[in-house]
């Protein structure tokens, strides 16, 4: 039972209630005992003073002995006995309680002598224990011209009986209350934790093929409801990740299968005849080489994305200048642009004169950056390759590098037909191609596999930046990458030199 949350909750609930009930019973018993004792003392004191007044009233007409006897005869109280010890040591009073009283209310001679001998002022004394206990109020006084001591004696049997009955009631009520608390706590815990059992059963039924299912949410505002909501959000993310993985595997299999099928087909054709011309073999080998390069690029891109997803693609950061990197990339794709009759125009904005006057920026140092040169080159080449593929013949692809105090903005603009509105939100997804006509462009640097923009965005984000589609309409499509500014200090520049 203690292995379950329900059992532990019920046990803790009962244990806390037990401590509270025991503390309450103890405090109640102490308070009741003191309250009953104060009440009995007050009653005994008032009764003794009333008896003294009665003796004084009788003493006006008769001698002391007669007055005491008459007062003892007339002044009777249940469970209370009055004794008078005169100056000669003689005791006047009833040796036993009145008829009908169940307990003795007269002290023995030794106790009475000790109480009257040591009393110098009114005081209370308890004699005996348990049901035989007596409470004495000793009142030294003057009766007329005589010194005397009046002793009021009351049995504590009724008070002890009341306390014992109360304690017996506690001994019965507390265990019964704890039993009811245990049963009620178990029922409440079972009812409160029933959603957890339901969620546990439902979660156990959810597998890789049923991630679309969700946990039931009873009350979304309580703790269990928020837990179920958070878990459902986790399932939604996992479902999206699995769906992306399945789509990725399907697309990757298709992309890898196509060049492999072409290579096998060319090899089978080349080997199908016993004799073929040198030109036929050469043509087959050229096709195999082109598809092999495309296959190699796809495998390299997949490997890069896989390492990036696993967090195992470190950045080989070094000091570089983005203006030089942009110039190198533009020269690298120039042959591809010439083959498509497209011009690439590059603009790199220098710092303002005010910034140069402050001494915090110089043209060569202003475009300084620290990052992975190979990955940044891949980002820019992918953007340029994508723009050249979609730019119409005779148009221009514009490359703009703008650096300011916050970072570097790199814009690539082509003047092609633009991206359809329904495809704009998917352009950075892996293996997505908005234009199937460029899917197998053998002249492309990325081979048209639909991985270029996905890799470019990851490179930007790995450097703490971003890559976004700024605008896309007929005649203009703009991709912009922003990289946070990371300058090279003069000391670092000397070290690099």
N, C-alpha and C positions, 0 to 999 in steps of 0.2 A: 504493500500500500504506500509506503514511503518512497517508492520508486516513481510514483506518479505525482504530477503537479497538483492534481485534485486532492490526493491524500495529504500532501504537505500543507496545502492551504487550509484544509479542514483541521489538521493537527495544530497548526499555528493559531488558527482562530480559537480553537478550544483551549489551548495553553494560555493564551492571553486572557481569555475570559475567566479561566480558572484562577489566574493570579489576581484579577480584578475582584472576583467574588470572594476569595479568601481574604484579601485586604479589606474589602467592605465588611465581611463578617467579623473580622478581628476588631476593626474600628468600631463597629456597632456594638459588639460585646463590651468593649472597654467603656464606651460612652454610656451604655445602658447601666453598667455596674456603677459608674460614678454618679450618674443622674439618680439612680435609685438610692444610692447611699446618701447623697445630699438631701433627697426628699425625706428619707427616714430620720436623718439627724435633725432636720428642721422640725419634723413632727414631734420627735422625742423631746427636743428642747422646749417647744411651745407647750407640750403637755406637762412637762415638769414645772415650768413657770406657772401654768394654770393650777397645778396641784398646790404649789407654794401659796398662791393667792387664796386658794380655798382654805388652807391651814390657817393663814393669817386671819381670815374672816371668822373662822370658828374660835380662834384664840381670844377674840374680844369678849366671849361669853363664858368660856370654860377653860380649865387649866390646859397646859401643853399636851400632856399625855392623852387627855380626853379629846382635844382638838385634832390631834394626829389620827386617833382611831376613827373619829367621825369622818374625817376627810378621806381616809383609806376606804371606809365603808361606802361613802357616797360617790367618790370620784373613781369610777372604773372605766378602763379602756381595754379593748381587745388586744391581746398580745403585749400589753404594757403593764408592768408592775412598779409600784413606787415603794421605796424604802427610805426610812428616816433614821439617821444615826445621831443621837443627842450627844451632848458634851461629855456625858459619863461613859459613852461607848455602847450604850444599849441600842438595839435595833428594833425599830417599830415597822411593821409591815407584814404583808401576806407572804408566807414562805413558799407558796406555789401559785401559779396563775389562776385566774378566774375559771369557772366552769365553762367548758366548751372550747378552751384553748388547747390546741393539739400539742404544743411544744412547751417545755419548761421555760419560764422567763424570770427565774430567780437565781442569782449567782450563789456560789457556796460562800461559807463564812470567811474563808481565807482570802478569796478574791475581793469580797466586799470590804474586809478590813484593810487590805493593801490599797484599794482604790480610795477609801475615805482618808487614810492616813497620809497619803502622798499628795492629795488634791489641795491646792492652794487657791485655785480659781476654777471657774466652770470649764469642764473638759469632757471629751468623749474618750471612751475606752472600749475596746473589743475584747471579749473573752470567749475562748473556745473556737472551734472550727466547724465548717459544714453546717448541717442542720441544727447542731447544738450550739452554734455561735450566738452570743448575746452582745447587744450594743448598750453600753452604759453611759448615761449623762450624769456626771457628778457635779452637783451645784452646792458649794459651800455658801451658807446663808445665815441670817439671824432671824429667829422666830421669837418676836417679842424681846424679852431680855435674855434669851438663851441662844447659844451658838449651836448650830446643827448642820448636818449635811444631808441633803435630799438626793437620792439616787433614783433616776428613772431607768428602768431596765426593759428592753424590747428584744424579742426573739427575731433573729434574722432568717428564720426558716422559710418564711414566705418569699423573701427577696432571693434567697438561694434557689428556691424552687422555680421562681420566674426565670432566673438566669439559666438554670439547667434546661428548662423547657425551650428557651430561645436557642440555646446551643444545639439541642437535639433537633430543632427545626432546621437550623443551618446545616447540620450534618445530613439531613434528608434532602433538603432543597438544593444544596450545591451539587451533589453528584447527579441528581435528576436534571438540573439545569444544564450541567455539562454534557450529559447524554443527549438532551434535546439539541444543544448547541452543535454537537458533533454531527448529529443526523441532519440538522438544518444546514450546517456549513458544507457538508458533503453534497447535499442537494443543490445548494447555490453554486458551489464550485463546479459541479457537473453541468449545471445549466449555463454558467458563464463560459466554461471552456468547451462547450459543445461546438461552437464555430471552429475552434482549433482542431478538434477531431475531424470535422468535415473538411477543413482545408488540408489536413494531413492525408486523408483518404484521397481527395482529389489530386493533390500534388503527387502522390505515389502513382496515380494513373497516367500522369502526363509524361510523355517520353519525347524522343527526338521527332517522332512522326505526328505528334499531337500537341505541338507547342502553341497552336492556335487556341487551345482551351484555356480558360481562366478560372481562378479561384472565386468562390462565391463571396460577395461582400454584403454582410448583413447591415451594419451601421457604419458608413464610411467616416463618421466623426469620432468614433471611439478608437482605442488603441488597436484592437484586433482588426477593425475595419481599415485603419491606416496601414497596418502590416499587410493585409491582403491586397490593398491598392499598390503598395510598393512592390510586393512580389509579382503582381500582375504586370506592373511596368517592366520589371526585370524579365518576365516571360516574353513580353512584347519585344524587348530589345534582343533577347536571345532568338526569338522567332525571326526577327528581321535579319539578324546575323546569319542564322542557318539558311534562310532563304537567299541571302546574298551569296553565301558560300556555295549553295547548290547551283545558283545561276552562274556563279563564277566558274565552277567546275564544268558545267555544261558548255558554257561559252569557250572555256579554255580547251576542252576536248574537241570542240568543233574547229577552233582555230588551229590546233595542232594536227588534227586529222586531215585538214585540207591540203597543206603543203606536203605532208607525208604521202597522201594519195596521189598527188601530182607527181612526186618524185618516183614513186613505185610505178605509176602508169608510164612515165617516160622511159624508165629502165626496162619495163616489160616490152614496150614497143621497140626499143632499140635492140633488144635481144630476141625479138620474135622471128626475125629473118636471119638466115645464116650469113648473108652478105649484104652490107649496107655501105653507102658512100661515106667518106670522111665528113662531108658537110652534115649528113644526118646525125652522125655520132656527136659532132661538135654542137649542133643545135640542141640535142637531147641533154648534153652535159651543161650547156648554158642554162637551160630550164632548171636542171637539177641544182646548179649553183645558185641561181636566183631564189629558188624555193628554200634551199638550205640556209641562205642568208636570212630570209624572212623568218624561217623557223628558229634560227639562232637568236634573232632579235626578240621574237615572242617569248622564247624560253628565258632570255635574259631579263625581260620586263617582268615576267611572272616570278622569277627568282627574286628580283628586287622588291616587288610588292609583297611577296611572302615574308621576306626578311623584315620589311617595314612593319607589316602587321604583327609580327612576333616581337618587335622592338629590338631586333638584332642587326640593324643596319646603322652602324655608328657614322657620325659625320667626321670626315677628315678635314677639319677646319684649318685654314691657313689664311694669311693676309693676301688680298688681291685687290684689283681695281675693276669695278664693274664696267667702266667705259671701255677698258681693254677687252674684257670678257665679251661685251656686246659686239665690239668690232670683230673679234675672232669668229663669233657665231654667225654674224652676217656674211663674212667671207666664206664660211663653211657651207652655207646653203645657197650661195650665189649660183653655183652650177645648176642646182635644182630649179632655181627661179628662172635662169636663162632658158632651160629646157621647156618651161611653160610660158615663156615670153612675159615674165613678170619681173618688175623692178623692185628692189628692196631699198627703201630710203631710211636712213638712220639719223636721229636727232638726239643730241645729248646736251641738256641745258647746263651751262656753267653757273657757278655761284654768282650772286649779285655783287656789285661793287661795294655795297655796305658791309657785306660779310667778309670780303677780302680786306677791307680797311680795318676791321676789328682784329684781324690776324688769326681768326679761328677757322679760316677756310682758304685753301689754295686750290687752283684747278686740278692738279694731279691728285691731291690728297682728299679733295671733296668727295670723290666717288670711291674712296677706300672702303673696303668691306672685309669682314672676316667670316669665312664660310667654306663649305665644301665645293671646290671649283668644279669638279667633274659633275656633281649633281646639279649645280646651278647652270652649267653649260647644257646639261640635258633638259632642264626646265625651259631655257630659252630656245633651244633647237626644236623642241617639241611644239612650242607656240608658233615659231616661224614656219615649221613644216606644215602645221595645221592651217596657218593662214595662206601659205603658198598653194596648198592643194585646193583651196576653195576660192582663190582669187581668179577672176577672169583674165584671159590673155590681154596683154597691153595695159593692165592696171598696175597699181603700186601698193606694196605692203609697207606700211609705216611703222617704224620702231622708234619709240621715244623713251629716253631715260631722264628722269627728273629726280634730283636729290635735294633734300632740305634738311633742316635741323632734326627732324623726327625720323626720317628714313629715306628709302629709295623706292620710287615708283617706276615700274617698267610696263609700258603699254605697247601692245602689238595690234595693229588695225589692218584689216583687209576690206576690200570693197566688193565682196562677193554677194551672193543672193541672200545671205543671212541664215540664221537658224530658225526653223519653225517654232512657233510659240509653245507647242506641246512637247518639244524636245529640249527646251532650254534648261529645264530643271534636271535633266538626265545627262548633260554633256560631260560631267565629271565622273560618271559611273563607268566602271570597267567593262570593256567590250561593247560599249554603246557607240553606235555610228548613226548619225542623223542622215548621212548621205551614203547610200549603199554603192553608189557609183565609184567612190574612192576606197572601197573596202579592200581591193587588191591592187593598190598602186605600188608597183614594184620599184618605182623611182623614189618613193617616199622614204624619209629617214626612219619612220616608225612602222612602215609596212601596212598601215590602215587596219590594225588589229583592234583599235578602240581603247588603247591603253595609254596613249600619249598624254592626254589631259589629266587622267587620274594620277599618273606619275608626277606630272608637273605640279599639281595641287599638293601632293604629299611632300615634294621637295620644298615648296614654299612654306608649308606648315612646319616642317622639320626645322626650318631656320627661324621659326617664330613669326613668320609672315602669313600672307594669304594670297590666294589666286581666285579671281572672280570674273564672271562674264558681266561687263559693265553695260553693254548695249548690243543689240543685234536686230538689225532691220535690213531691208533691201538696200544694198549699196554700202553698208557699213556694219562690221562686227568688231567689237573691241574687247580684248582680254587684258586685264590689268593685274599685275603682281606687285604686292607691297612687301618690302623687307625692312625690318627695323634697323636703324642706323647703328653701325658698329665701325667706328673710325680707328685708324692706326695712329698711335701716338708717335711723336718724333723719336722717342727712345726705341720703340718697336721698329720704326723704319730703319734706324741705324743698325739694329740687330739683324734685320733681314738683309741689309746691304752687306 
